[in-house]
Amino acid sequence: MKITLHKVVAGLAAMAGVVAVGVALNTTTASAAGTKIADISQYQGNINWSKASKDLKYAIIRVQHGSKGDAGYMVDSKRNVNANGAYKYGVPFGQYMFAEFTSVKDAQQEAKDFYKRSNAHTKFFVLDEEKRMSSAKSSEQTYVNAWLKTMRSLTDKPLIMYAGEYYANAHNLDFSKFDGSWIAKYSSTKPSVSGTSIDLWQYTSSGSVSGISGSVDLNKTLNSSAVKSWFNGTATSSTTSTSYYKSVSGVTGVKVKKAIYEYNSTLFTKNKRSTKLAAGKKLAVTAIAKNSKNAYRFQLSNGKYITANKGYVSTY
């Protein structure tokens, strides 16, 4: 992904609410008018989103690079402009952060900062994992796991991991707990990562998109159903592809199995978040609803919503 979404050097490289069950809400279209999938950052300058939307199907927008104290630390100056432009012109988008992990604590903080700086309209979040810091002591997977656990506690949106083919294999990165894999390999041959089915392939850093000056990273879909699910905001991993409770028949209440939040909407965006609920908490429920992303929610007696994911709550 270069230092936009880091270009990997040769040799290391190519490193609303409520809807009742069955009723849908109007949201950003499943894809824009074009066919290209581009990842972008402040290095693309001022993008003409009116023109770009005619060339793009999807976009993936950078939010940050590393954390305070890292030599490469940067909050992307165009993150909000690009997110708002994509949303205005109907280009579904995800957002990514370039990781520079030095410890578990650092990975946790980078995740929290990333989530806090993200746009409410993003469909998914990407960990751009392609740089081993010299001060890191544990395996890269240790930091990846800490980041993933933190993000799972903050959002139900899909979580994707990006890496260069070489880097992913060299560090034995495990993509299995993520909702998708995105691999860079600037070549005519498809990337291959041991034990991983690749969903999206970043195949060039020299692409072009209408409305964007200069070169752009472009990507090819290798698993269309998986990538489509990301841009629909639907998690698909074994961790979150979940089994939901779909009825309140015979249910008096629910017990929280893992810490969760109450929300003021069935769409669990950060601006709708309310109270944090600790594991063991018991709650009275009155109804169940399904949102526009096909995720089920329990409605509580106070009118707020919690997940109906069986991995997080049990009924009694």
Helices and strands as residue ranges (DSSP letters): H 2-5, E 36-40, G 42-44, H 49-52, E 56-65, E 74-75, H 79-88, E 93-98, H 104-117, E 125-128, H 140-154, E 159-164, H 165-170, E 180-184, E 200-207, E 216-221, H 224-231, E 253-256, E 260-263, G 270-272, E 273-277, E 282-290, E 296-300, E 305-307, E 313-315
